[in-house]
């Protein structure tokens, strides 16, 4: 699964045990902005950006909802 933020400048996609957020420019995937592939939780299930594109929400198969502040690097925070 993958998601592009509403500003069309970042793309997030799920990995086996986490996610990556990368720059997105004119259909080209760029440098990694944020990556977490050892979350120590169940397999990732879904993700979504906040309306301003600075927060990434992610769920796992256990039903836990996490959020990450992409701009500051804060997270994960369990909601």
N, C-alpha and C positions, 0 to 999 in steps of 0.2 A: 504494500500500500504506500501511496505517496500523496502529498498535499502541497499545493503552492499557496503562499499567503496572498492576501488581497492586494498587496502592493506590487505583486509579481516580481519580487526581488529575492525571495528565499524559497527553497524547496526542502521538505522534510520527507524522509522515508524510513520505514521500519527495517530493522535488521533482525537477526535471529533472537537477540536478547536485549534489544534497545532501539536506538534510532540514530540518524545523522541529519543535521541541518546544514545545507550548503547554499552558497550564493547561486542565484538563478538570473541569467541575463540573456534575453532574446532567444530562449530555448536552449541555452548552453548551461550545463551544470558546472559550477565553479568550485572554489576553495571551501573547505569545511569550516563552518562557523561554530558548530557545537556537535559533539559526538559522545554517546554513552552506550557502550556495548557490553557492559558488565554490571547490569543493574541488580542482579541477584534476586530477580523476581520471576514470575511466570512469563511465558512468551508474550511479546507485545501483540496487541490486538488492533488498536485504532489510534489515530492522532488527528489533531486539528489545531490550527493557529487561532489566536485571539484576533478580534477585528483589526487591531493595530499591528499585528504581526510580531509582537515582542514576546508573547507567551506561547509556549507549545504545550498542549494538553495531550496526555497519552494514557491509554488504558491497557491493562494486561488481561489475560484469560481468567484470572482470579477475580476480576471485577474491580480492581483497585484503580482509582483515577489519580494521576500524577500531573503536576505542572512544573514547567521549567521556564525561567526567565532567560530568554535567549540573549538579550542585551547585556545583562549583568553576569550571566553564568550561574545564577542562583538556582537551586533545586537539586534533586527532586523534592518536591513537597507533596505529601499525600493529602488529597482532598477528601 
